[in-house]
């Protein structure tokens, strides 16, 4: 039964929906953290640890929970010893989605059906490393063979987009587009803010010595990104605060920061509010989709943050108030220049009803204009996905949902799309089994195909083929 062809598919209708409709649909991975330089250079991974464990704080957290020494996680231990430490941990992860994900990746990419544990680890290490050296396991080949048609990376406004340009010139099986992520512009209180301004000046080819200069430079970078296929922005709004001001006030705060003076919390909030509002206007003018990632609580362990830095497994979930400030931001944008297509993600699932109700106040013109983002990070599980699907269906139009993304730094994460599609088909099959939807494969199959691919293809405005005529670009590992 474990990971057989019908795993997670608990009804006959779910099996039909997945095997005949969801499974073969291409992938639009509209939010990830892959490095475009790595994609372009198309190198092979040196071994399974490099492909699997480098930078994967999902696995790192479970290894720590299993008592694994940090030396074997982020330290100087050999790659083989780090792999063995993960192999010893895997049997303890039963019930956690990483148990399924680990073995799903071994099966789909490498054809290995044995469970990973301390005893099977040496054999699996050798078998996988042998395959990783084959031509079909270069970075780009993995993307092609996963039936991916669009990859959207996450990029700073000062990025040259050099590797996006190079990929556009030579890669034909899939497209790689940038996503505009101006967090460093908004984080005026960060110690690195002024250093980042120097990078922005270089990229924009103009001085940035005032708040007006900053907004002009960012607008020019939006134009630059748009010319290179960008159709999305992204923001990490870990704390959602709103304080309206004027451009003159923002100018004064900017000058104060450049002078090295400390800013008050109200000044920081006003500056962020004004700059984010200006950016939203730029996105609306370009027809972009804005993504807001809300309520991450970062860098909780001070000694480990000082030792390892950010994004190493020490982030958690925030629970601050959200509704009033977010409503003020969205309403101001709608009043002043119009709200762009927007995807709202929260790391705290208690926010889902708030977000869904607020989204419904701004639906307009575009089908599914306001979206509840897929189960993010700690919610990227079967139960988290089902909760997101249930709440979105209860309060909105699930049929307009733009579906799954990897939000990953790993080239082996594309099996998460399979996992999501199985959960989706399971959920819809149960809906019909309970009599809440007709047992109508034609009606429900269209919904499944749309959520798997078609909605994203139409919503984001990429130049992308329909699912029926998209070139396959290699074998489909999910078939």
N, C-alpha and C positions, 0 to 999 in steps of 0.2 A: 504493500500500500504506500510506503514512504516515497513521495515524489514520483508516483506513477503518472501515467498520462492524464489521469482524472483527479489528481490531487487538488483539493479545495473545491472541486466541482461536485456538489452534493445532490444535484437533481439532474434528471435527463435533459431538461431544458438548458441548464447551465452548461452541460457538456456540449450540447449542440451549439450554443452561442459562442463558446470559446473555440472549439475545434474548427467550426465552419465559418467563423466571422472574425473574432478578435485576434486569433493566433497569427494570421498572415498579414495583418495590417502593418504598414511601415511605422517607424517611430519618428516623432518630432520631439527632440529633447530640448525643450525651450528654456531650461534653466539648469546649468551645471557649472562646475568649477574646473573643468579640464583646462590644461595649459595649451593654448593654440600653438606655441612653439613646439611642444611635444608632438602634437598632431602633425604639424608640418614635417618635422624631421623624421617621423615615421620609424623610429628605432624599435628594436625588440627589447623586451624586458630581460634583465640579466638573470632573473630567477623568479620563483613564485612569490617570495617575500616582497620583492620590488613591485610586483604587479598587485599584490594583495594587501600588504600590511603597511607600506610606507604611507604615512599621513592618514590612516584610517582610524579615527578616534572612536568609531563605533566598536571596533574590535579591541582597541586599547582599553576602553572602559571595562569591558568584560574580563580582559586579562587581569586588570588591577583588582577587580572584584574576586577573582580566583586566586589572588595572592601572588601573582607573578611579579618578580622583581622588575623595577623600572629599567634596569640594564638590558632586560630581554624584550622591552617594549620600545623605548625610544633611545636606549643607551648604545653602547659600543659593542654589544655582543654580535656575533656573526649572524648573517642572514639565515643560515640553517638553524642556529639555536633559537632565533626569534620565531621561525616557522614551527619548530618543535614545541615551543611554549604555547603557541596558538593551537597546535594540534592537541596538546594536553588539555587545553581549555574547552575545545569544541564539545566533547561529550557532556560537559557541565552546562551547556547552553540550551539543552532541550527545553522547549517552551518559549525560548526567545527567537524572534524572526531570524537572527543571524545563523541559527542552526539550519534553517531551510535555505537561506540565501547562500551560505557557504557551500552546501552540497548541490544546490541548483547551479551555481557557477561551475563547480567541478564537472557536473554532468553536461551542461550545455556547451561549454567551451572546450572541455578536454575529454569528454566521454568517460569519465571516471564515476562509477556507481558505488564503489566501496565507501562506507562511512569513514570520515577522517578521525583518527585517534592516534595515540602514541605508537601503537603497533603498526598501523598502516602508513604512518607518516613518511618513513624512508622511501617506500615504494612509490607513493604519490608524488613526493618531491622529485624523484628521478623522472617519472613519467611526464609530469607537467613541465619540468624544465626542458625536457627533450622537445616537447611540442612548442614551447615558447620560442624555440630557435627556428621553427619552420616559417616559411614566407607568409603564411596566412595568419600569423600571430604578431605581425607588426602593429603599431598603434592604429594606423588607418585601416588595416585589414580587419581588425577587431570591430571597428565601427561599421565598415561595409558589411561584414558578415552578420552583424546584428540587425540588419535591415533598417539602419538609421538613415534618414534623409536630411534632417536638419539638426545641427548642434549649435546651441547658443552659449557661448562662453560668458564669463563675467569680467568686465574690463574697466579699468580706471579711465577717467576722461583724458588723462595725460598720455595714455598708451598710444603708440604709433600705429597700431593695427598692422604692423608689417607682415605678420604671419597670416592674418586673415587675407591680406592682399595676395600673398603668394599661394595660399590654398585656393583662392578663387580663380587663379590663373591656371591651375593644373589639376585640381581634384574634380572629377566628374560624377562620382558615385554619390556623393553627399556634399552638402554645403555647410560652411562654418561661419556664423555671423556673430558679431560682438553684441554685448549688452552693456548699456551705459550705467555704471555704478559710481555715483559721485559722493560716496560716504565721506571721503577725505575733504571734500569741499564743505560739507555740512558740519564736520567735527572741528569747529573753530577752536575748541578748548584742548585739542590734542597737542602734545609737545611737538609733533612732527608737522604741524599745520603750515608753518612758514617754509619749511623745506619743501613741502609738497607744492606750494605756490610757485617755487622756482621751476619745478618740473612742468607745471601747467603753462607757465610763461614760455618755456622752450617749445612745448607742443603747439601752443596757439600762435606762437610767433609774435607776441605782443606783451608789453608790460602789464602786470597785475598789481597795481599799487593802491587801488581803491575798490570799494564794493561794486561800483559801477563797472570797473574794469573786469572784476571777477565774473559778474553776470554776462558781460559781453563775451568774455573768453569761453565760458561754459556754453553759451549759445553757439559760438563758432564750432565748438567740439561736438555739439549735437548735430550740426550740419555735416561735419566730417564723418561722424559715426553713421549717420543716415546714408551718406553716399557709399558707405561700405556695407550696406545691407542691414544695419541695426534697425530693429523695430520694437525693442523693449528697453525699458530702464528698470533699475532695481535699487531698492533702498533697504538698509537694515535700520529699522526704527525700534531699537530695543526698548526705549521709553517713549511713549507717545505723549508729548506735551505741545500745547498750542498757545502762542501769545502774539496777537497781531501787533504790528507796528507800522512804521513808514520806512521808505527807502533812506530817508535822512537819518533815522535812528540806526538802521543797519549799517549805514556808512560810518557813523560815529563809533559803533561797536567794532567794526572791522579795523578802523584806524587805531583804536585803543589796543586791539590785539597785536597789530604790527609794531606798536610802540613797546610791546613787552609788558603791558599792564594786565593785571588779573581781571577776569570778567566775572560778573555775578551770574547766578543761575538764571535769573530773569533775562539778562542780556543774551546769554547763550540761547535760551529758548526763543527769544524774539528773532535773533539772527537766523536760526534754523528755520523758523516758521516763514520768514520773508523769503529766504533763498529757496526753500522747497516750493513755495507758492510760485515763484518765478520759473523754476524748473518745470513744474506741472504745466505751466503755460506753453513752454517750449515743446513738451511731449504732445500736448493736444494739437498744436499747430502742425506737427509732423505725422499725426495719426498713429503714434506709438501706443503701446500698452505699458502702463506703469505697474510695477510690482512693489508691494510694501510687505516686508517681512517684520512681523511684530512680536515683541515679548520674549526675546532671548535674554537670558541673565548670564552675562559672560564673566569668565576669569574669576571663579569663586574661590579657588585655592591659591592664596597669595604666594606661598613658597614655591609651588609648582609653576605658577605663571612666571615668577622671576627666573626660574630655572629653564623652562621650556618655551615660554612665550604663548601667544594666543593659539586657538584652534588645535588644542592638544588633548581635549577630553575633559575640560573643567568648566564647561558651560552648562547651564540648567534653564529652568522655565521661570519666567517672570509672571507676577500676578497683580500688577498695578492697574488702576482705572484706565479705561480706554475709550469708552463711547463718546463722551463729550468732546474731547480734543480731536478725535478722528472726524467726528461729525463737523466740527468747525472748519477743519482743513478741507474736507471734501466740499462742503457747502460754499466756502469762499471761492474755491476753484470754479465751481459751477456758476457762481454769480459773476466772476470776473472774466474768465476766458473760456469756460467750458471744461468739464472734467474729461480726461482721456479714458480710454478703456483701462480698467484697473483690476488687478488680482490682489486680493487680501489674504495673506497667510498669517496664522498665529501659531506660535509654539505652544500656547496654552489652549487646549480644546474647550475650556469653559467660555472662551471668547466667541465660539462659533455662532451661537444664537444672536449675539450682539452684532457681529459682522454681517450675518445673513439679513437681519432686519434692516440694518443700515444700508446695505447694498440695494435692497428693494426700493429705497427712496431715490435712487439715482439711475435706475435702468431707463435707457432712452435710445431709440433709433437702432442701435446695433444689437442683434440677438446676443444675449448673454454678456452685455457690455461690462457689467460688474460681476466678478467671479470670486467665489470662495476657493482659495488655493488648495491643492491636494494636501493630504496629511503630511506635515513637514517634520523632518528630523525625528523627534521623540514620538511623533504620531505616524511615522512611516512604517506601520505594522499592520497586520490583518485587522486587529480590533480598531486601530486608529483610522485605517482606510474606511472600514465599515461605518464608523461613527461619522466621519466626514460625509460619506455618501448619504447616510440616513438623514443627517441634519440639513444637508443641501436639498435633498428631495422634499423634506418636510416644509422648507421655507422658500424654495425657489424652483428653478428648472434644472434638474439633474441632466436632462437630455441636452442642454447647452454647455455642459461642463467641458473644459479644454483638456482634462485628463492629467496623466502622470508625467513626471519629470524625474531625473535622477538626483539632482542637487548634490552631485558627487564629484570627487577628484579621481575616481577609479574608472579605468577603461573597461572593467569587468562588471560594471553596475547595470548594464542594460537588461539583465534578467529581472530587475525590479519592475520593468514594464510588463513582463510576463506575469509576475506575481500579482501586480495590480489588476491586470486584465482578468486573471482567474478570480480574484476577489470580487471584481465588478460583476462578472458573470454569475458567480455564486449568489451575490446579493440580489441580482435581478431575477434569477431562477427562484429564489425563496419568495420574492414578491408575488410571482405568478402562482407558486404553490399555495400561498395563503389566500389566493383569490383577490389580491389587491391590484393585480394587473392581468390582462387576458393572456392565456397561454397561446400567444400569437407570435411564432418565430419571426415572421416578416417584420412586424412592428418593432419587436424588441431587438432584432438583429440590426436594424437601422440605427437604433439608439446606441448599441454596443460599438458599431463601426464608427459612429460619430465621435463618441467619447474617446475611443482608442486613437483616432487620427484625424478624421475629417473636420471636427470642430476647430482643432488647433490650426489646421491648414488654412481654414477660411478666416479665422479670427485675427491672427497676427499679421496677415498681409504680406507674408513672404512670397517670393516668386518660386512656388513649389508645385510639382505636378499633383494631380489627384491620385488617390490611392490606386485607382484602376490602371493608370498608365505610368506610375512611378517606376523607374528602372530598378531592378532588384539589387544590382551591385554586389553580387556574391551570394553565398548560401545564407539562409535564414536560420540562425541557431535555435530559434524558438519553434521551428517546424518539426 
